[in-house]
Structures are given as structure tokens and as C-alpha cells.
Amino acid sequence: MSAFYCNGVNISMKKNNMDYTPEQVLDICRGYMNDEHVEFVNKAYNFAAYVHKEQKRATGEPYIIHPTQVAQILASLHMDPYTVAAGYLHDVVEDTNVTLGDVKELFGDQVATIVDGVTKISKYKYHSHQELLAENHRKMLLATAKDLRVIMVKLADRLHNMRTLKALRPDKQRRIANETLEIYAPLADRLGISKIKWELEDLSLHYINPQQYYRIVHLMNSKRDQREAYIAEAIDYIKKNVDALGIKYDIYGRPKHIYSIYKKMRDKHKQFSELYDLLAIRIVVDSVKDCYAVLGSIHSKWKPIPGRFKDYIAVPKANGYQSLHTTIIGPGGQPLEVQIRTFEMHRVAEYGVAAHWAYKEGNFEGVHLDDNEQKIDVFREILELQENSDNASDFMKSVKGEIFNDRVYVFTPQGEVIELPKGAVTLDFAYQVHTEVGNHSIGAKINGRMVPLNYQLKNGDIVEMLTNSNSQPSRDWVNVVFTSRARNKIKRYFRTKDREENIVLGREAVENEFKNRSLSSKKYLDKKHLEIAMKIFNFTDTDELFNAVGYGELSPINVVHKLVSEDPDRKKEAEKKELEEQVITDTEETAQPKSDSPKLKKERNNGNNSISVQGIDNLLIRLAKCCNPIPGDKIVGYITKGRGLTIHRADCPNVQSEEAKRRFIDVSWDNVTKEKRYTAELDVYAFNRNGLINEVLQVINSNTNTLNNVIGRLDKEKMAIIHVSIGVNNKEHLDSIISKLKNIPNVYEIKRTVA
């Protein structure tokens, strides 16, 4: 068990495999709640236990175990009775016949609001899992912007789900783990709840990249004794200096989390042995004055490494985190990271927003934040992002880009601190200050020096924007800015200002995409096909469709792909062709090939003169459409009745029966040229996300000029399956395309299909 003291009460966390009982949860509540509040929480448990009584989890355990652990996590964070009760009730509306009105009647408005915020939107309202997922995330975040307790319940819910993720299928494990890394771990970070953040990240890595996870665990364990001995030696050295200051302090070694090690090794291309902060010491003192006194004492004894000092006390992180970080050349000449903070800063660092929650015994009117409310209101931007986003996908993209990224802190000439995601440029700063400042920007000064609008900001920069009332945005700015927030504002400007021009530009972009694919734009841009496109993209007229392409909301590649793949004439022709060329393997008479005939190679003029046949002459040769063999594949010849010779891949399941094998004849590839294209059918399996299909199409279009068909769908687990039919020269060419497709983020498997 690990423990931390919050407001004088021991907050303990059991190991993941040890479940808390409802009585143990109540014991935690009794530690900081009055009897009335404890009874309120117990009422929520009894209700949840009753409505979930017939349900089981994927682990086979009674379902009530899950909400009990969620409530325990919330109680350990000293959340108010409404929030702990909501932990018990968070699934009742989604998974039982209980309505939100029932929750409101039995437990009041506050609990109902929290439960509603974490309840998923009905899946029947949306056409795709991607759209549904984005809408659910938007709903949750907008609810969080109004009441932070919503996300506290959701984080507790996700944490316990991750602890029990092993009960699910591997593909579902990876999908949930990816979602956790993209959404929930960054949320915990923004809320400053490091305990939850680190556990979510480590658990996610365990399922996404188990090889790297266990490799790092092994590396950490291999020299643990040496590191612990070194930390003990360093602590003894530091104690001698700090003792001389005559102050109260705690000092201990700080464990490093697996995901943070993995991230530094990956992003900075460093070996395990090159990481400085594997060895770290934390010193906790009473006051800010003592923090700087300890820092001075340490720097007077050991030389600090330049560029490795960070003062988060003077400039706190957005989530309220405060501490002094320095890396010194410690005993034996080894780099050693030291963190210095007050006891209050440490409480905030561990529990973030929860540490600010002013729960008071006897207060049953809701939870109030302390005087630092503005500082910890990290979701104040969400409502503005909602206003500047046209749909749920854009909104989530903006949230990920602006709220979840690493941050950079810069200053206005007046000394005001402006927080932006790492990678932001001066133009992002301008739009962060005000839309009109961004729209009329002509240049910028950084620390008094002129810089372009695409200058990447660094921590501590003093930024002065130069504006001109007659200036207006350039279309190129969409590609200059880093934040989705700025990009949306630029797009909105051109969407409203140049609608007619956007329509013309959008139509031209779509026509050019058809031209690039050697397709007739006239055929696909008629009334029948455009009506299909408007239905798919949810527009009421064609001008709005082309306007969206013109100002950048829609990709012309995506529009053309949908027009072609959903073409009714093309679908009918494909179905007709498939029926005509279907392999018939049953009810036909057995035909024995002549095994003792001399080898004869005969080139055909039937479109398949790349096939050499042993023992048979004057046969019509065709490639099987069920498995689509290509040069380089192991192949067999199958003699049909009255339809000549069909070439199958040797592993084609349609010709594996004993009856079929009696009709085999030896064949081989011969006279293969790179000029000829062969059809290959692929299924691309991926975690569904915005922009996935566009990235797949870009890889294919850059590696082959033949894209026959693309169909995207979602399986029963809501995973994306993109079926593509492409033209390739040979198996080597196909393998190269598959390898590049596998490098696309979120793609986890690619299979050649067999009909």
C-alpha cells in the first residue's frame, strides 16, 4: 500500500488486484464526512447494487464491483458526497432501465448532472462509431467545463476499467488503451492529478506496446540495487547541507514511471542509460522561502547542468503544478535530478483539482472551489472551442491540439502570461489574444527583435504583435498556424467573407482530383451523384458542399472517394462481374490431369500470358477473383468444367478440398513484366479516428496509380475496416505498400482478402 496525507487524513490506494468492499468505501467516507453524508453515499450503493444485480462484467464478476471501485477512488480523493454517490450511479442510466429523471428524483440535481455528463449518447443517433465517439467526448467535456466533478467520475471510471482491461480481446484492449492515452491521461494531467495520470499512462503502454513496456521494466530492475544505493548516498550528502539551514523538511527518492521513460527514449532517441532523471530526489519544505534556500544550498555544493533548471514556482504549469527542478552533477559525477517544493505544492502535485476541493463537514449545498478557482479552471477554453468548431470531430481535434499538448508560456509586453501548446507560432499567439489581432497581424517582435509570423515560440518569450487595420488574413495562414483554435478562426473568416469564391475553388479542387485519377468529373458531378454526396456529408445543397471544400473543411480526396465508392452503377457492375467470375468448385465431374506428359510452356494471348502451364494446351486461362493471385505468389491451376483453367493462390481456401485438389495442374509465373497491373484486395484494420481513411488513400495513391475501389466500414466492436482494391506489379510491390500502410498511426493489421 502507498499512502499520502491530505488534510490530515491518510489516503491509501490498494494494489490493482485488491478490490474494496462497500463497507471499506464507507469507512473512507467516515474519515471526512458526517453521518448524513455517509448515509447518502450508502443509499447510492444500495440503489446501484439493486439495479445492477443481474449484470456481470467481462471478467465474470458481479457488475457492482466496478462502481464500488470507482466510488472508492473518488472517496480516496476526498470528493464530496454527491460525487462519490455519482461514482456508484455512473452507469445506471446507460446500462439499466433507470432514467435520468429517476436519479434526479432520488438523489437530487447535482448527482443527476454528474451522471448525465458521464452517460454516453445513444448510439442510434449517429451513422458511424467515429461520429458517436466524438459526440460522446464533446458531451463529457462540455459538461466538465460547467462542473469539474464530471471528469473526476469519468477518470475514476476509466482508471478501474484500465486495471481490469485484460479481460477483453486484444484489439479492444489496444483501442481503449489508445483512447486513454489520447484523452483521459492528458485530462488527468491538465487537472494536475499525477497519481491517476501516471497509472493510466503505464497501463496504456502495457497494452499498446507490451514489448517496450517489459523491456523498460527489465532495464529498471536490472540495476535497481545500484540506483537505490546511489540515491541513499546522495540523500546523505544533501542532508548535511540542508540540516545546516535549520528548517523542517522531508527528503526521499522519487520513482520514475515507465511511460515517461518510454516517451523520453522514443521522442529524444536516447538509450535507457542516457536518461538523467532516472535518478531523482524530492525535498519537501514548509515555505517558498525555504524552497529557494534549499536550492541555493544544493547549487553551492554541486554544479548544476545548464538548461536543466526549471522554476515552476514563479511560473506554475497550467494545472497548478509548482516546484523547483534542477539537475546537478551529483556524487561520483553522475547526473541527479532534484525537485524542491512545499508540502502544499506536493499535495496539489499529487491530487491536483481534488486538492483544491473545499469540502466542509455539514455543507450539503455543493462543493466550492477555493480562491485559486481561476487557476484550476483548466477547461475555460472548452466553451470557446465549441463555438469555433462546426462539428464534434473538429471540436475534439481542437481540444487535443490546444488543451492536451505540452505547453509553452510567453509574455505580452505588459507582462501577462499567455499559455499555448508547444509548437505554437506568433500567429497562434495573436489569435489567442483576440480574433481581430490575428486577422490584422502583419508581423511580430520577440524580445524586441523582428520575427516572421511563423516563428515558433519558446518559454519566456516576450511577444509584441504588429497590426494594420487594412490588413487581412492570407489563405496560407491555415498551414502556418499550429493550433486548431487559430486555424478554425482563419477558416471561419474566409468561409463568411469569400463564399462565392470558395464554391468555385471547391468545385475546381474536386474536378482536379477526378482528373488525377483519370476519371470523368462530368459523370460524377451530375445531380444523381451529388445528391448521394450531400446525404453522406450532411449538406442541403451543392454550393454548401463545394464551399466546405473551398475553405478547407472537407478534403477533395474524401469527396471524390465517396462519390466513386458509392456510385450505384459501379456497384452493380462489380456485383455482375463477381457473379460471372465466381469459382464453381462443387457438383462438377472430376478431371485428372496427365501426370506423365512432358513439360510444355505455352504463352497465351488471353490476357494471362504471364502463366506457364505444365501438361495442358489450348486452355482458357484466367486469374481467380476470389484470391487475386499476383506474380510472386505460390499458385495452383484449377481445371473447371467448360470454363478453362483458373489460377488460384496456393493457400486459397476455395480450392483446399480433396475434390478440388484432384483438379490441380502445375503452373508457374513466366514472362512477367512491370507494365502489367494485377489486382490485390486488402483489408486495413485500424482504431477508428478522424482523418484515417485520407491517410490510407494518400499512401496508396503515392505508391500505385491504380485504385479500383475503397470501402470503409465498422465492425461490431466499432473498429475501422478499410477495404481497398489496388493494382500492383508483383508481390514485392504489394509488400512495400503494406509495409507503408502499417506505418500509419492506429493501423494494427493488414490482410489480403479472399472471397
C-alpha positions in Angstrom: 0.0 0.0 0.0 1.1 3.5 -0.7 -0.2 6.5 1.3 -0.3 10.2 1.2 -1.8 12.6 3.8 -4.4 15.1 2.6 -5.9 17.5 5.1 -4.6 15.3 7.9 -6.3 12.2 6.6 -4.5 9.1 5.3 -5.5 8.5 1.7 -4.4 4.9 0.8 -4.5 3.2 -2.6 -4.7 -0.6 -2.7 -2.9 -2.6 -5.4 -4.8 -3.1 -8.6 -5.8 -6.7 -7.9 -7.3 -5.9 -4.5 -10.9 -4.8 -4.6 -12.5 -2.7 -1.9 -15.8 -3.7 -0.3 -18.7 -1.3 0.0 -18.1 -1.2 3.8 -14.4 -0.2 3.2 -15.6 2.6 1.0 -17.9 3.9 3.7 -15.0 3.7 6.2 -13.0 6.1 3.9 -16.1 8.4 3.7 -16.5 8.3 7.5 -12.9 9.7 7.8 -14.0 13.1 6.4 -17.9 13.1 6.0 -20.6 13.5 8.6 -23.2 10.7 9.2 -25.8 12.3 6.9 -23.3 12.3 4.0 -22.2 8.8 4.7 -25.8 7.6 4.7 -26.3 9.5 1.4 -23.4 7.5 -0.2 -24.7 4.3 1.2 -28.1 5.0 -0.3 -26.5 5.3 -3.7 -24.6 2.0 -3.2 -27.8 0.1 -2.3 -29.7 1.5 -5.3 -26.8 0.7 -7.7 -26.5 -2.8 -6.2 -30.2 -3.4 -6.8 -30.4 -2.2 -10.4 -27.1 -3.9 -11.4 -27.8 -7.2 -9.5 -28.3 -9.3 -12.6 -25.4 -7.9 -14.6 -21.8 -9.3 -14.9 -18.6 -7.7 -16.1 -16.4 -9.2 -18.9 -14.3 -10.7 -16.0 -17.3 -12.7 -14.9 -17.6 -10.8 -11.6 -20.8 -9.1 -10.4 -21.1 -5.7 -12.1 -21.5 -3.8 -8.8 -17.8 -4.4 -8.1 -16.9 -1.8 -10.8 -19.0 1.1 -9.4 -17.8 0.3 -5.9 -14.1 0.7 -7.0 -15.0 3.9 -8.8 -16.6 5.3 -5.6 -13.5 4.2 -3.6 -11.2 6.1 -5.9 -13.3 9.2 -5.6 -13.6 8.8 -1.8 -9.8 8.4 -1.5 -9.5 11.8 -3.3 -11.9 13.3 -0.6 -14.6 14.2 -3.2 -17.9 15.4 -1.9 -20.8 13.0 -1.2 -22.6 13.9 -4.5 -19.5 12.9 -6.5 -18.9 9.7 -4.5 -22.6 8.8 -4.9 -22.3 9.5 -8.7 -19.4 7.1 -8.7 -21.8 4.4 -7.6 -24.5 5.5 -10.1 -22.5 6.5 -13.1 -23.6 3.5 -15.3 -27.3 3.1 -14.1 -28.8 5.3 -16.9 -26.6 3.8 -19.6 -26.8 0.1 -18.6 -30.1 -0.3 -16.8 -33.8 0.8 -17.2 -33.2 3.7 -14.8 -33.8 7.1 -16.3 -32.0 10.4 -15.5 -35.3 11.6 -14.1 -35.2 8.7 -11.6 -31.7 9.7 -10.5 -32.8 13.3 -10.1 -35.8 12.4 -8.0 -33.9 10.1 -5.7 -30.5 11.8 -5.4 -31.1 15.4 -6.5 -29.9 17.8 -9.3 -26.2 17.6 -8.6 -25.9 13.9 -8.8 -28.1 13.8 -11.9 -26.0 16.4 -13.6 -22.8 14.4 -12.9 -24.3 11.2 -14.1 -25.7 12.8 -17.2 -22.3 14.2 -18.0 -20.7 10.7 -18.0 -23.5 8.9 -19.7 -22.9 8.1 -23.4 -25.1 9.4 -26.1 -27.4 6.8 -27.6 -25.6 5.0 -30.5 -28.7 5.0 -32.6 -28.5 8.7 -33.3 -25.3 8.5 -35.4 -24.2 6.8 -38.6 -20.6 5.9 -37.5 -18.7 5.0 -34.4 -16.2 7.8 -35.1 -19.0 10.4 -35.1 -20.6 8.8 -32.0 -17.2 8.7 -30.1 -16.5 12.4 -30.9 -20.0 13.4 -29.8 -19.7 11.5 -26.5 -16.3 13.1 -25.8 -17.8 16.5 -26.7 -20.7 16.0 -24.4 -18.4 14.9 -21.5 -16.0 17.8 -21.9 -18.8 20.4 -22.2 -20.3 19.0 -19.0 -16.9 19.2 -17.4 -16.5 22.8 -18.4 -19.5 23.5 -16.2 -18.8 21.1 -13.4 -15.4 19.6 -12.9 -16.8 16.7 -10.9 -18.0 15.1 -14.2 -14.4 14.4 -15.3 -13.4 13.3 -11.8 -16.0 10.5 -12.0 -15.0 9.7 -15.6 -11.3 9.5 -14.7 -12.1 7.1 -11.8 -14.3 5.0 -14.1 -11.6 4.8 -16.8 -8.8 4.0 -14.2 -10.7 1.0 -12.9 -11.6 -0.1 -16.5 -7.9 0.0 -17.4 -7.0 -2.0 -14.3 -9.3 -4.8 -15.5 -8.6 -4.5 -19.2 -7.0 -7.9 -19.5 -10.5 -9.5 -19.6 -11.2 -8.0 -23.1 -10.0 -9.1 -26.6 -6.5 -7.8 -27.6 -7.9 -5.5 -30.4 -10.4 -3.9 -27.9 -7.6 -3.6 -25.3 -5.5 -1.6 -27.8 -8.4 0.6 -28.8 -9.3 1.5 -25.2 -5.6 2.0 -24.3 -5.1 4.3 -27.2 -8.2 6.3 -26.3 -6.9 6.5 -22.7 -3.5 7.9 -23.9 -5.2 10.4 -26.2 -8.0 11.7 -24.0 -8.0 10.6 -20.3 -4.3 10.7 -19.3 -4.0 14.2 -20.7 -7.2 15.2 -18.9 -5.7 13.9 -15.6 -2.5 15.9 -16.4 -4.5 19.1 -17.0 -6.3 18.6 -13.7 -2.9 18.0 -12.1 -3.8 14.6 -10.7 -0.5 13.0 -11.2 -1.4 9.7 -9.4 -4.1 8.9 -11.9 -2.2 10.3 -14.9 0.9 8.1 -14.3 -1.2 4.9 -13.7 -3.3 5.5 -16.8 -0.2 6.0 -18.9 1.7 3.0 -17.6 -1.4 0.7 -18.0 -2.0 2.0 -21.6 1.6 1.4 -22.6 1.3 -2.2 -21.2 -1.4 -2.9 -23.8 -0.3 -0.8 -26.7 3.4 -1.8 -26.7 3.9 -4.7 -24.3 7.4 -5.4 -25.7 8.7 -2.0 -24.8 6.9 -2.0 -21.5 8.5 -5.2 -20.3 11.9 -4.2 -21.8 11.9 -1.0 -19.7 10.7 -2.9 -16.6 13.6 -5.3 -17.1 16.1 -2.5 -17.5 14.8 -0.7 -14.4 15.1 -3.9 -12.3 18.5 -4.9 -13.7 20.4 -2.2 -11.9 17.8 -1.2 -9.2 20.2 -2.1 -6.3 22.9 0.2 -7.7 20.5 3.1 -8.2 19.0 2.8 -4.8 22.5 2.7 -3.2 23.4 5.8 -5.1 20.2 7.7 -4.1 20.9 6.8 -0.5 24.4 8.2 -0.8 23.2 11.4 -2.4 20.5 11.9 0.2 23.1 11.6 3.0 25.2 14.3 1.2 22.3 16.6 0.7 21.1 16.2 4.3 24.4 17.5 5.6 23.9 20.8 3.7 20.1 21.2 4.3 20.5 20.4 8.0 22.7 23.5 8.3 19.7 25.7 7.2 17.8 24.8 10.3 14.5 24.1 8.5 11.8 21.4 8.6 12.0 19.1 5.6 11.3 15.7 4.1 13.7 14.0 1.6 13.3 10.8 -0.3 14.0 9.2 -3.7 11.4 9.7 -6.4 10.3 6.7 -8.5 10.3 7.1 -12.3 7.2 5.9 -14.2 7.5 3.5 -17.1 5.7 5.6 -19.7 7.7 8.7 -19.0 10.9 6.7 -19.6 9.4 5.2 -22.8 8.4 8.6 -24.1 11.8 10.2 -23.5 13.6 7.2 -25.1 11.2 7.5 -28.1 11.0 11.3 -28.5 14.6 12.1 -27.8 16.1 9.0 -29.4 18.0 8.2 -26.2 19.1 4.9 -24.7 18.0 3.9 -21.2 21.4 4.6 -19.8 21.4 8.2 -21.2 18.4 9.4 -19.2 19.3 11.9 -16.4 16.1 11.8 -14.4 16.1 8.0 -13.7 17.9 9.1 -10.5 15.8 11.7 -8.7 15.4 13.2 -5.2 12.5 15.2 -3.9 12.8 17.6 -1.0 9.6 18.9 0.6 9.7 22.0 2.9 7.3 24.4 4.7 7.6 27.6 2.7 8.5 29.1 -0.7 11.4 30.9 1.1 12.7 27.5 2.2 12.5 26.1 -1.4 14.9 28.7 -2.7 17.2 28.4 0.4 17.5 24.6 -0.3 18.1 25.3 -4.0 20.9 27.7 -3.2 22.5 25.3 -0.7 22.5 22.5 -3.3 23.9 24.6 -6.1 26.7 25.9 -3.8 27.7 22.3 -3.3 27.2 20.7 -6.7 27.4 22.2 -10.2 24.0 22.4 -11.9 23.7 21.2 -15.5 23.0 24.3 -17.8 19.5 24.3 -19.3 18.2 21.8 -16.8 16.8 24.3 -14.2 13.0 25.0 -14.2 11.2 27.4 -11.9 7.6 26.2 -11.8 7.0 28.2 -8.6 7.5 31.6 -10.3 5.7 30.4 -13.4 3.3 27.5 -12.5 2.0 25.0 -15.0 -1.5 25.4 -16.3 -2.7 22.6 -14.0 -1.4 24.5 -10.9 1.7 22.4 -10.5 4.5 24.2 -8.7 8.1 23.0 -7.9 11.7 23.8 -8.5 13.5 21.3 -10.8 17.3 21.2 -11.2 19.7 18.6 -12.4 23.1 18.6 -10.8 26.4 16.7 -11.2 26.0 14.6 -8.0 28.3 12.3 -6.1 30.6 10.3 -8.4 30.0 12.7 -11.3 26.6 11.2 -12.1 23.6 13.5 -13.2 21.0 13.7 -10.4 17.6 15.4 -10.7 16.3 17.3 -7.5 12.8 18.6 -7.1 12.1 21.1 -4.3 8.5 22.1 -3.2 6.4 22.9 -0.2 4.0 20.5 1.5 1.1 22.3 0.0 2.6 22.2 -3.5 3.2 18.5 -3.1 -0.4 17.9 -2.2 -1.5 19.8 -5.3 1.0 17.9 -7.4 -0.4 14.6 -6.3 -4.1 15.3 -6.3 -4.5 18.4 -8.5 -8.0 19.7 -8.6 -9.0 17.3 -5.8 -6.6 19.0 -3.5 -8.4 22.4 -4.1 -11.8 21.0 -3.3 -13.2 22.8 -0.3 -15.3 20.0 1.2 -16.6 21.1 4.6 -18.5 18.9 7.1 -22.1 20.0 7.3 -22.0 21.6 3.8 -24.7 19.9 1.8 -25.2 22.7 -0.7 -22.5 21.6 -3.1 -18.8 21.9 -3.5 -17.0 25.2 -3.8 -13.5 25.9 -5.1 -11.0 27.9 -3.1 -9.5 31.3 -4.0 -7.5 29.6 -6.8 -10.6 28.8 -8.8 -9.4 30.7 -11.9 -6.0 28.9 -11.8 -7.5 25.4 -11.7 -10.3 26.1 -14.1 -8.4 24.4 -16.9 -11.5 23.9 -19.1 -12.4 27.6 -19.5 -11.3 27.4 -23.2 -13.7 24.5 -24.0 -16.8 26.6 -24.5 -14.9 28.9 -26.8 -13.6 25.9 -28.8 -17.2 24.6 -29.1 -18.3 27.9 -30.6 -15.5 27.9 -33.2 -16.0 24.2 -34.2 -18.5 23.1 -36.8 -18.9 19.5 -35.6 -17.8 17.1 -32.9 -14.7 15.8 -34.8 -13.4 19.4 -35.3 -14.1 20.1 -31.7 -12.1 17.0 -30.4 -9.3 17.8 -32.8 -9.1 21.4 -31.3 -9.3 20.1 -27.8 -6.4 17.6 -28.4 -4.3 20.3 -30.1 -4.8 23.1 -27.7 -5.5 21.6 -24.3 -3.7 18.3 -24.2 -0.4 19.3 -25.7 2.8 20.2 -23.8 2.6 23.9 -23.0 4.8 26.9 -23.7 4.5 30.1 -21.7 5.1 33.5 -23.2 4.5 37.1 -22.1 2.7 40.1 -23.5 4.6 43.5 -23.4 2.5 44.2 -20.3 3.8 41.1 -18.5 0.7 39.0 -18.8 1.4 35.3 -19.2 -0.1 33.6 -22.2 -0.2 29.8 -22.3 -0.1 28.0 -25.7 0.6 24.4 -26.8 4.2 23.6 -27.6 4.8 24.2 -31.3 2.7 27.4 -31.4 3.9 30.3 -33.6 3.4 34.0 -33.3 0.2 33.9 -35.3 -1.3 31.5 -32.8 -0.4 34.0 -30.1 -2.2 36.7 -32.0 -5.4 34.7 -32.3 -5.1 33.7 -28.6 -5.1 37.3 -27.6 -8.0 38.3 -29.8 -9.5 37.3 -33.2 -9.1 40.8 -34.5 -5.5 41.0 -33.5 -4.9 37.8 -35.5 -6.9 38.9 -38.6 -4.9 42.2 -38.8 -1.4 40.9 -38.0 1.4 41.9 -40.3 4.4 40.8 -38.2 5.8 40.3 -34.7 8.6 41.3 -32.3 10.1 38.7 -30.0 12.2 40.2 -27.2 12.3 43.4 -29.2 13.6 41.7 -32.4 11.5 41.4 -35.6 10.4 37.8 -36.5 8.0 36.3 -39.1 4.5 35.2 -38.3 5.6 31.5 -38.4 8.3 32.0 -35.6 8.0 29.1 -33.1 7.5 30.4 -29.6 9.8 29.5 -26.7 9.2 29.6 -23.0 9.8 33.1 -21.6 9.5 35.0 -25.0 8.0 38.5 -24.8 5.7 38.8 -27.8 4.5 42.0 -29.4 2.2 41.7 -32.4 2.3 44.3 -35.2 -1.1 45.0 -36.8 -2.6 47.1 -39.6 -6.3 47.8 -39.7 -6.2 47.4 -43.6 -4.5 44.0 -43.4 -6.5 40.8 -43.7 -5.7 37.0 -43.3 -4.0 35.0 -46.1 -5.2 31.6 -47.1 -1.7 30.3 -46.5 -2.1 31.0 -42.8 -4.1 27.8 -42.4 -0.9 25.9 -43.0 1.2 28.4 -40.8 -0.6 28.2 -37.5 -0.2 25.3 -35.1 -3.4 25.4 -33.0 -6.8 24.3 -34.2 -8.2 27.3 -32.5 -6.4 29.7 -34.8 -7.0 27.5 -37.8 -10.7 27.5 -37.2 -10.8 31.3 -36.8 -9.0 31.7 -40.2 -11.3 29.2 -41.9 -14.3 31.0 -40.5 -13.1 34.3 -41.8 -12.8 33.0 -45.4 -16.0 31.0 -45.1 -18.0 34.1 -44.4 -16.1 36.5 -46.5 -15.5 34.6 -49.7 -18.3 32.2 -50.0 -18.8 32.5 -53.8 -15.0 32.2 -54.4 -14.9 29.2 -52.1 -17.6 27.4 -54.1 -15.6 27.9 -57.3 -12.3 26.8 -55.7 -14.0 23.8 -54.1 -15.5 22.6 -57.4 -12.2 23.1 -59.2 -10.4 21.1 -56.5 -12.8 18.2 -56.8 -12.6 18.3 -60.6 -8.8 18.2 -60.5 -8.9 15.2 -58.1 -11.1 13.3 -60.7 -8.6 14.3 -63.4 -5.7 13.0 -61.3 -7.5 9.6 -61.1 -8.2 9.6 -64.8 -12.0 9.7 -64.1 -14.7 11.8 -65.7 -15.8 14.6 -63.4 -18.8 15.2 -65.7 -20.1 11.7 -64.9 -19.7 12.0 -61.1 -20.8 15.6 -60.7 -24.3 15.1 -62.1 -27.4 15.6 -60.0 -27.7 11.9 -59.0 -24.2 11.6 -57.6 -24.2 15.0 -55.9 -27.4 14.1 -54.1 -25.5 11.0 -52.7 -22.6 13.2 -51.6 -24.8 15.7 -49.9 -26.6 12.9 -48.0 -23.2 11.4 -46.9 -21.7 14.8 -45.8 -25.0 16.2 -44.4 -25.4 19.3 -46.7 -28.6 20.6 -48.0 -27.3 22.0 -51.4 -24.3 21.5 -53.6 -23.0 25.1 -53.0 -22.5 24.3 -49.3 -20.7 21.1 -50.3 -18.2 22.9 -52.6 -18.0 25.8 -50.1 -16.8 23.4 -47.4 -14.1 22.0 -49.8 -13.1 25.6 -50.8 -12.4 26.8 -47.2 -10.8 23.5 -46.1 -13.4 21.8 -44.0 -13.7 18.9 -46.5 -10.8 17.2 -48.4 -11.4 16.9 -52.2 -9.8 13.4 -51.9 -12.6 12.4 -49.4 -15.4 13.8 -51.6 -14.1 12.0 -54.7 -13.6 8.8 -52.8 -17.2 8.8 -51.6 -18.6 9.7 -55.0 -16.8 6.8 -56.6 -17.2 4.2 -53.9 -21.0 5.0 -53.6 -21.6 5.1 -57.3 -24.7 2.8 -57.9 -23.7 1.9 -61.5 -20.2 1.0 -60.4 -21.6 -1.2 -57.6 -24.0 -3.0 -60.0 -21.2 -3.6 -62.5 -18.9 -5.0 -59.8 -21.6 -7.3 -58.5 -22.4 -8.5 -62.0 -18.7 -9.2 -62.7 -18.3 -11.0 -59.4 -21.2 -13.3 -60.2 -19.9 -14.0 -63.7 -16.4 -14.9 -62.5 -17.3 -16.8 -59.3 -15.4 -20.1 -58.9 -17.6 -23.2 -59.0 -16.0 -26.0 -57.1 -18.9 -28.4 -56.4 -21.1 -30.7 -58.4 -18.5 -30.8 -61.3 -17.1 -34.0 -62.6 -13.6 -34.9 -61.5 -10.9 -34.4 -64.2 -7.5 -36.0 -63.8 -4.5 -34.1 -65.4 -2.0 -36.1 -67.3 0.8 -36.5 -64.9 3.3 -38.2 -67.3 3.1 -35.6 -70.1 6.3 -33.8 -71.0 6.7 -30.2 -69.7 5.2 -27.7 -72.1 5.3 -24.0 -71.7 2.7 -22.2 -73.8 2.2 -18.5 -73.9 -1.4 -17.3 -74.2 -2.9 -14.3 -75.8 -5.8 -14.2 -73.4 -4.6 -11.5 -71.0 -2.7 -14.0 -68.8 0.3 -14.8 -70.9 2.4 -14.5 -67.7 1.3 -18.0 -66.7 3.2 -21.1 -67.8 1.3 -24.4 -67.8 2.7 -27.9 -67.5 0.9 -30.7 -69.4 -2.1 -28.9 -70.8 -2.5 -26.9 -74.0 -5.3 -24.9 -75.6 -7.0 -23.9 -72.3 -8.5 -20.6 -71.5 -6.6 -19.2 -68.6 -7.9 -16.7 -66.1 -6.9 -15.4 -62.6 -9.3 -16.3 -59.8 -11.2 -13.3 -58.5 -11.7 -14.9 -55.1 -8.0 -14.7 -54.1 -6.4 -12.5 -56.8 -3.0 -14.1 -57.3 -0.1 -11.8 -58.3 3.4 -12.6 -59.5 5.4 -13.8 -56.6 2.5 -15.7 -55.0 2.7 -19.5 -54.8 -0.1 -20.6 -57.3 -2.0 -23.7 -58.5 -4.1 -24.3 -61.6 -7.7 -25.5 -61.2 -9.4 -27.1 -64.1 -13.0 -26.1 -64.3 -15.7 -27.8 -66.4 -16.2 -25.8 -69.6 -14.5 -22.7 -68.3 -10.9 -23.4 -68.8 -8.1 -23.1 -66.2 -8.4 -20.8 -63.1 -5.3 -19.7 -61.3 -5.6 -19.6 -57.5 -3.2 -18.7 -54.7 -1.9 -22.0 -53.2 -3.4 -21.0 -49.9 -6.8 -20.0 -51.3 -9.5 -21.7 -49.0 -11.8 -22.2 -52.0 -9.7 -24.9 -53.5 -8.5 -26.8 -50.4 -11.0 -29.6 -50.5 -9.8 -33.1 -51.6 -12.1 -32.9 -54.6 -10.6 -29.6 -55.7 -7.1 -30.8 -55.3 -7.7 -33.7 -57.8 -8.3 -31.0 -60.4 -4.9 -29.2 -59.8 -2.3 -28.8 -62.5 1.2 -27.5 -62.2 1.5 -23.8 -63.2 4.2 -21.1 -62.7 4.7 -17.4 -63.3 6.6 -16.7 -66.5 7.2 -13.7 -68.8 6.2 -11.3 -66.0 6.5 -7.6 -66.9 6.3 -4.5 -64.7 4.0 -2.8 -67.2 1.1 -5.1 -66.3 -1.0 -4.5 -63.2 -2.6 -7.2 -61.1 -5.5 -6.7 -58.7 -4.8 -7.0 -55.0 -7.6 -6.8 -52.4 -6.6 -5.6 -48.9 -8.4 -5.1 -45.6 -6.8 -2.5 -43.4 -7.8 -2.9 -39.7 -7.3 0.2 -37.6 -8.5 2.1 -34.5 -11.2 4.5 -35.8 -10.2 8.1 -35.8 -10.7 11.3 -37.8 -8.6 11.5 -41.0 -7.6 7.8 -41.0 -9.1 7.0 -44.5 -7.4 10.0 -46.0 -4.0 8.9 -44.8 -4.6 5.4 -46.1 -5.6 6.8 -49.6 -2.6 9.1 -49.6 -0.2 6.2 -49.1 -1.9 4.1 -51.8 -2.0 7.0 -54.3 1.7 7.7 -53.8 2.7 4.1 -54.4 0.3 3.0 -57.2 -1.6 4.8 -59.9 -4.4 2.2 -59.8 -7.0 2.4 -57.1 -10.0 0.4 -58.1 -12.2 0.6 -55.1 -12.3 1.8 -51.5 -15.0 0.8 -48.9 -14.9 1.8 -45.3 -16.9 0.1 -42.6 -17.0 -0.5 -38.8 -17.1 -4.0 -37.3 -19.3 -5.0 -34.3 -16.6 -3.7 -32.0 -16.6 -0.3 -33.8 -13.1 -0.9 -35.2 -12.4 0.6 -38.7 -12.0 -1.8 -41.6 -11.0 -0.2 -44.9 -11.2 -2.5 -47.9 -9.1 -1.4 -50.9 -8.7 -2.9 -54.3 -5.4 -1.7 -55.9 -3.2 -2.5 -58.9 0.3 -3.8 -58.3 3.2 -5.1 -60.4 4.0 -8.1 -58.2 4.2 -9.4 -54.6 7.3 -7.3 -53.8 5.4 -4.2 -54.9 2.4 -5.2 -52.7 4.6 -6.0 -49.7 6.1 -2.5 -50.0 2.7 -0.8 -50.0 1.6 -3.0 -47.0 4.7 -2.0 -45.1 4.0 1.7 -45.6 0.3 1.3 -44.6 1.4 -0.4 -41.4 3.4 2.8 -40.5 0.2 4.9 -40.4 -0.7 5.6 -36.8 -3.5 3.5 -35.4 -3.3 0.8 -38.1 -2.7 -2.5 -36.4 -3.3 -5.2 -39.0 -3.5 -5.6 -42.8 -4.8 -8.8 -44.6 -5.1 -9.8 -48.2 -8.8 -10.8 -48.6 -10.2 -14.0 -50.1 -13.8 -14.0 -51.3 
